[in-house]
Amino acid sequence: NEPAAQTITATVAALENPYSIENQPARTSAYPVLYNMLVAPLTAIFGNTLQLHRLVTGAFIIAACVLVFFATLRVSHSTRDSLAASILLYAGLLFYATPIASPSSLGLFLFLSSLFVPWYYGFSNRSLGVALVLGLLAFFGKQYFVASLGYIALFLFLSVSKIKGAVFGLLSLAAFAACFAVAHRVAPYFLDI
């Protein structure tokens, strides 16, 4: 259903809310609007085409592969192994639905970023703050990618510090609840889908 992405992008580019009552049911989308918000400004230059949407999707696929390359390089210290890991991810992402005009690759990029940033910086408080923001953005990329916050909280609780894990988990839950409330206020039909 790639044309749906174009429809939502056109709505966002026209500065309309696709989740408002006026745009229901014609502009209903089961996905969050962050991907379309990133594509919308580009439509002024390149037009609202399927190729543009796929290029943005492809850019986030490449970005996710680059993240995996550097994460693997940090652990293995081998360019060959890192390249192999990123190529395997790339091959896996080209199968089925990721390369189409959808928010999947954006969500995956934000998901991986939210996991890699705190890991790379030794789970410092600042890196956990960045991870929290990236995890919340991942929710608005594609809903289930917010799971990264739970993974980080669980890892912290089991491997770093029970207190740090519990605090991060509670902060994540509170921030997510606040984002959920704002999303419901601004886009009431997003949560009803």
Buried (B, 14 or more C-beta within 10 A) or exposed (E): EEEBBBBBBBBBBEEBBBBBEEBBEEBBBEBBBBBBBBBBEBBEEEEBBEEBBBBBBBBBBBBBBBBBBEBBBEEEEEEEBBBBBBEEBBEEBEEEEBBBBBBBBBBBBBBBBBBBBBBBBEBEEEBBBBBBBBBBBBBBBBBEBBBBBBEBBEBBBEEBEEEBBEBBBEBBEEBBEEBBEEBBEEBBBBEEE
